[in-house]
Amino acid sequence: MRVGTVITMTEPKAGSGGPSSLALLQLLRFSSPTLPIGGFAWSQGLETAIERSWVRDLESLIGWLRAVLNSNFARQELPVLKRLLASPDQATEAGWNEFILALRETSELRSEDIQTGRALRRLACSLGITDAQQWPSPKEIAYVTAYAQVCRHYRLDFEAAAVGMIWNWLDNQVAAAIKLLPLGQTDGQRAIGALSEHIGAVLEAASTVANEDIGISLPGQVMASMLHETQYSRLFRS
């Protein structure tokens, strides 16, 4: 690139597909693991899985994360996100919010969801995002609900919003694994590359889940999260 080159962000041309450059910037912003909502402080049971050698190397890490991606995201998180992006009325939005919080099977997973959701809503309110400002303040808000409010504001479609949500989770999980395992940054990128190959299938699967089929349990992750609450020494919150 020549010195002095001006980069102009433009709206998409008709029929071009995908988010505009400005919308893409907002997607990158709100899916960044450095967003000040505290997601980096939680391991979602991964710390205990490593402590107990359920996850012990690159191969087993990829297997653990693939299970969450193919089950939790494909059949729970993303189907709910898709419905929340469809400009629901307040009652419908509140209903899906209560539903996703009810699916949290441990105190740790529920606390993470509520705390990151509250922090994201607070950030969205400070940025003038109307749906976040209109949410009744005393009411608990899940992360996916607050994230959907942001994505609706910036007119991000389901595919873009879903990829951003996956990226935020995946980068946080790999960063946690690098801290906990004898795993280098290069292996972390190998894990991300291997899991990225599954994202298209996850999005396709999530788009076909009926309302009555939303929700799935991952017993291994649930057990790890429960055990983490009483683990003697830990780096991540519980």
Secondary structure in CASP SS format (residue, H / E / C, confidence):
PFRMAT SS
TARGET T0000
AUTHOR 0000-0000-0000
METHOD secondary structure of the structure
MODEL  1
M C 1.00
R C 1.00
V C 1.00
G C 1.00
T C 1.00
V C 1.00
I C 1.00
T C 1.00
M C 1.00
T C 1.00
E C 1.00
P C 1.00
K C 1.00
A C 1.00
G C 1.00
S C 1.00
G C 1.00
G C 1.00
P C 1.00
S C 1.00
S H 1.00
L H 1.00
A H 1.00
L H 1.00
L H 1.00
Q H 1.00
L H 1.00
L H 1.00
R H 1.00
F H 1.00
S C 1.00
S C 1.00
P C 1.00
T C 1.00
L C 1.00
P C 1.00
I C 1.00
G C 1.00
G H 1.00
F H 1.00
A H 1.00
W C 1.00
S C 1.00
Q C 1.00
G C 1.00
L H 1.00
E H 1.00
T H 1.00
A H 1.00
I H 1.00
E H 1.00
R C 1.00
S C 1.00
W C 1.00
V C 1.00
R C 1.00
D C 1.00
L H 1.00
E H 1.00
S H 1.00
L H 1.00
I H 1.00
G H 1.00
W H 1.00
L H 1.00
R H 1.00
A H 1.00
V H 1.00
L H 1.00
N H 1.00
S H 1.00
N H 1.00
F H 1.00
A H 1.00
R H 1.00
Q H 1.00
E H 1.00
L H 1.00
P H 1.00
V H 1.00
L H 1.00
K H 1.00
R H 1.00
L H 1.00
L C 1.00
A C 1.00
S C 1.00
P C 1.00
D C 1.00
Q H 1.00
A H 1.00
T H 1.00
E H 1.00
A H 1.00
G H 1.00
W H 1.00
N H 1.00
E H 1.00
F H 1.00
I H 1.00
L H 1.00
A H 1.00
L C 1.00
R C 1.00
E C 1.00
T C 1.00
S H 1.00
E H 1.00
L H 1.00
R H 1.00
S H 1.00
E H 1.00
D H 1.00
I H 1.00
Q H 1.00
T H 1.00
G H 1.00
R H 1.00
A H 1.00
L H 1.00
R H 1.00
R H 1.00
L H 1.00
A H 1.00
C H 1.00
S H 1.00
L C 1.00
G C 1.00
I C 1.00
T H 1.00
D H 1.00
A H 1.00
Q H 1.00
Q H 1.00
W C 1.00
P C 1.00
S C 1.00
P C 1.00
K C 1.00
E C 1.00
I C 1.00
A C 1.00
Y H 1.00
V H 1.00
T H 1.00
A H 1.00
Y H 1.00
A H 1.00
Q H 1.00
V H 1.00
C H 1.00
R H 1.00
H H 1.00
Y C 1.00
R C 1.00
L C 1.00
D C 1.00
F H 1.00
E H 1.00
A H 1.00
A H 1.00
A H 1.00
V H 1.00
G H 1.00
M H 1.00
I H 1.00
W H 1.00
N H 1.00
W H 1.00
L H 1.00
D H 1.00
N H 1.00
Q H 1.00
V H 1.00
A H 1.00
A H 1.00
A H 1.00
I H 1.00
K H 1.00
L H 1.00
L C 1.00
P C 1.00
L C 1.00
G C 1.00
Q H 1.00
T H 1.00
D H 1.00
G H 1.00
Q H 1.00
R H 1.00
A H 1.00
I H 1.00
G H 1.00
A H 1.00
L H 1.00
S H 1.00
E C 1.00
H C 1.00
I H 1.00
G H 1.00
A H 1.00
V H 1.00
L H 1.00
E H 1.00
A H 1.00
A H 1.00
S C 1.00
T C 1.00
V C 1.00
A C 1.00
N H 1.00
E H 1.00
D H 1.00
I C 1.00
G C 1.00
I C 1.00
S C 1.00
L C 1.00
P H 1.00
G H 1.00
Q H 1.00
V H 1.00
M H 1.00
A H 1.00
S H 1.00
M H 1.00
L H 1.00
H H 1.00
E C 1.00
T C 1.00
Q C 1.00
Y C 1.00
S C 1.00
R C 1.00
L C 1.00
F C 1.00
R C 1.00
S C 1.00
END
